């Protein structure tokens, strides 16, 4: 079989069945499946269905427990602390957000932390959920003290993960503002999954083991590291994310990158803040101001090489319309990995793939 294309509903069903077969509850499995499919639909394939086999790999390595259940372990009227039970990250992050939304409505603000969980997925997912509820959200995630592939500014050793940050702001008649990006110049997976490990890469993406500019993915993979965007500015932002998500949550900071990998490795710690607009200004005026600014931006004369100015969040909205019509396509090699973890627990992927494009 060649490349495989399935509809969103087919992918959600297949992913859910696989996660349940590996020990997750129906509710948790459905949450993770929705998250992965929505990431692909938004055009963020690095956090999409390609992660199905990765997540099962984490479970097989003993880094997460699919049966783990997230719970609120401490809270006040303006804070929420969630322990993910070393289960999948998305259910834990949604629990934290769902508990924070009504608190923010009552008090104007709520902050929450999430620890002891797997990968929480695309942060824009949570920013979108808050914005859809009419609230502002700022969300960040770290590797929970495990470190990652990113070197600090001026350094030649890996310390941070890509430490992403996201934000969502509702509008009136316009689609919400949704910001979501890593603090590294490029995702590690872009180099790790490169078919040709000796192909040239742009200077400024990564360094080699000696801290010199990496010219190929192989030089990065052989002990090199990713660079933060904007030099020292991106480094400072990555460090801020680490302090909020790893230190302030108690998840631990990456001071010993050679520690043995156990539960929690490959996972995240997250921190989020939710704000209710009505506690700060008039809601209708806010919506009118946001709409007015967004419309002004979209009317700006485009620079050479650009069709138009777009507000963050608009490209993902356009991509979703395309995906709903065309489905989500994965390469044959990715499909084989998904087939393997499915069949290990007697899940038949053929039903989903029947009649799929290839």
N, C-alpha and C positions, 0 to 999 in steps of 0.2 A: 504494500500500500504506500502511496505517496503522501504528500501533505494532506491534512484532514481539516475540513471546515464543518463546524457544527453551529447550530443556532444557539442563542443565549440560553434558552430554556433547556436544550439538550446538554449544554456544558454544565449548567447548574445542577441538573439531575444526576449526571455522571459524577461530578465532584462530590456531591452530597452522599451518594451511595458509597463511594470510595472511603470518605472520611468516617462514615458510620461503621463500615466494615473494619476499620482500624481502631475502633473503640470510642469514637466521639458520639455524643448524644445527637438526636435528630436536630434539635434546636441549634446546637453549636455547629454541626456540619452544614446546616443550611445557611447559617450566618457566614461561614468562611467561603462557601461556594458562591454566595451572592457577591461577596467582596472581590473574589478573584475575577469573576465574570464581568463585574462592573468596571474593574480596572482595565480589562481588555477593551470593553466598550468605550471607555474614555480615551483609549489610545495609549495607555500606560502598560504595555505588554510585559514589562519587567516585573510587574506585580500581579500579572494575570494568571491564566490557567497553567502557564509554564511552571508555576509554583506548586502544583498538585504533588508532583513526584518529589520536589524539594521538601515539602512539609512532611511527607511520609518518611523521607530519608532522615529528617530530624527526629522523628519518633523512633525509627529503628536504631538510631545512634544513641537513644536515651536522653536526648536534649530536651524534649517536650513529652507530655503525656496527653494524647488525644482525648482521654476521658477526664482530664482535669477540668474543674469547674471554677469559674471566676466568682468572687464574692466581695462585697464591701466589708472591709475589716475595721474601718474607722471613718467617722464623718461628723461634720458640724453643719450648720445652716449654710456655710459658704465654702466647705471643703468636702472632698470625697476621696477616699483611699481604697483602691481596688487591688486585691491580690488575685492574679490569674490562675493560681493553682498549677502552674507550669503547663497549662493547656494552651490551646490555640489563642493567638493574640487578639483577633478581631472581636470575639465575644466579650473579652475583658475590656477592650477599649470602648465598645458600644455601651457596656454596662456603666462605665464611668461617665460617658457623655449623657446617657439617658437619665442618670441620677442628677447630673449637674444642670440640665436644662430648666427644670422647675425651680431649683434653688436660685438660679440666676434671675428668673422672672420675678421671684419674690424679693430678692435682695439686691439685684443689680449686677452681681458678680458671683461666680463660683469657680474655684480651681480644683483640679483633680489630678491624681497620679495613678499610674498603672505599673505594677511590677510583677515579676515571676510569671512571665507569659512568653509565648512564641512571637513570631513576626506579626505586627499589627496591620500590615498591608499598606495600601496607599493612604497617606494622611489626608489627602483631599476628600476622601470619603466622609470623614468626620466633619470637616469644614463645611462640606455641602449639606450634610444633615442638619447642622446647627443653623446655617443660613436659610434653609428651607423652613425651619421653625421660626424664622424672624429674629434670630439672635446672631451675634458676632462670636466667632471662635478663633482661638490661636492654638495650634497643636504642634508639638515637637516630639521627636523620638530619638533615642540613642540605642546602643547595643548593650545596655544594662551592665556596663563595666567590662564587657568582653573585648572592647576595642574593635578594630577593623582595619581597613586598607588605606586609610588617609593619614598623610604625614602633616605635622604642624608646620606653619610657615617658618622657613629657614631650617627645617629639619630633614633628616634622611631616614627616619624610622617611623613605622606605622604606629599610630596611637588611637585615632578616632575611627568610628564607623562613618558613613556618609551623613549622619546626623541631619535628617531632613526637618523642614519646618513648613507648616501650612497655615492658612488663614482663610476664613470665609466671612463675607459681609453681605447681608441682604440688600436688595434694591427695591424699587417700586415696581414699575412695569418691565424693567430690564432684568436679564438673568443676573444672578449674584456674582460678586467678585470672588474668585477662588484662586488662591495662590498656593502652590505646592512644589517645592523643589529641594533637592539635596544641597548640602553646603560644599560638596565636592564638585569639580568641574564636570566630571562625567561619572556615570555609574560604573562600579567595578565589573558588573556583568557584561558590559559592552566590550571590555577587553578580555575577560575570562572566557566568553563564549565566541570570540572572534574565530572564524574558520581558519584564517591564515594568521598564525601567531607572529609571523615575521613581516606582516604588512606595515607600512609606515603609519604612524599616528601623529596628530598635530602636537607641536611643542606646547607645553603648558598643561597637558592633560595629566601627566604622571612623571615620576622620577624613577631612576634605577636604584639598585642597592647602595650605590655610593652617593645618592642625592643629585646626580646629574640628570638632565632631561632624558626621559625614556623616549626612544625613537620607534619602538615596536611594542606590541602587547607582551612579547616574551621577556623583554627587559623589565617590564612592570611585574610580571609574574615571578621572575627570579629574584624575589626579595625587594622589589621596588614598592612604591606607594603612590596613591592618587594625590593630586593637589587640590586645595580648596579654591573656589572661585574668588576672584578679586584679591588674590594674594592675602595680605594680612587682615583684610576686612572679612573675607570669608572664614579665615582661621578664627577670628574673634567670635564670629557668629556660631561656628562649630563648637567652640569652647563654651559659649553660653548655653547651647543646647545640652552639652554634656553636664554642665553644672546643674541645670534645672531637672533634667531627666534622670541622671545617674546619681548625683550627690544629694539633691534635695529630696528625692524619693526614697533614698536609702538603698537603691539597687546596687551601688558600688561603682567606683570609677576605674578606668583601665590603667592601673598602675603596674600591673604584672601581666603583660600580654602572653607570657609563656605558661600561665597557670593551666592545670589540666581541665579539659573540657568535660562538663557534666551537665546536669539539669540547668536549663536557662541559656546554654550556649546556642547562638544562632537566633536568640530571641531579642525582645525589645524592652525598654522601659520608656514610658511616655508621660508627658505632662501637658495638660490642657487648661485653658482659661476660657470661660464663657461669659459674655457680657450682654446685658439686656439694654437695648437702645433707649427705651422709655425712661430709664432711671437717669439718663444723662441729657437727653434733649427730646424735643417733640418728634414723635415717630413719623408723622406725615411730612414734616419739613425735612427730616433726614432722608426719607425716601425720595422726595423731590430733588434734593441736592445731589444725591447719588445718581439718580437718573440723568439729571442735567449734566453732571460731570462726565458720565459714561457716553452720553450722546455727543458731547463736545469732542471727546477723544476719538470717537468713531468718525467724526466729520473732518478730522485733521487730514490735510493733504498728505498722501503717502509718499515716503521716500523712494528713490529708484530701487527697484527690485522687490517692492512690497505692493500687495494689492490694496491693503487697507490697514488701519490701526485696529487692533482687537483688544478688548478688555480681558485680563486673565480669567479663564473659565469658559470663554466663548469657543476656543478651539475644541475643548472636550465635549461641549454640548453639540457641536457640529459633527464630531466624530461619532457620537452615540447614534445619531440619525442614520449614518452610513452603516454602522455595525448592525443595527436592527434589520437592515435590508440584506446585508451580505454575510452575516454570521462572523464567527471568530475562527481564524485559520491558524493552525500550528504546523510546524515542519514535521516531517516523518520521524526524525530522531526524537523529538519531544513526545510525539504520540506513542512511540514504542516505550518510552520510559513510563508514561501514564498507564499504558496497557500492562506493563510488568507489575506495578504496584497494585493495580486493580485485580489482576488474576491471582496474585499472591493470597488474596483474601476472598477468592471466588466471586468477584464482581465481574460480570460480563460486559466489556466495553463495546462489544459488537452491536448491541441494540442501539446505542447512541450513534454509532458510526454508520449504521445502515442507511444507505442512500445519501450519505454525506459526500461533499465534493472532495476529490482527491486528484 
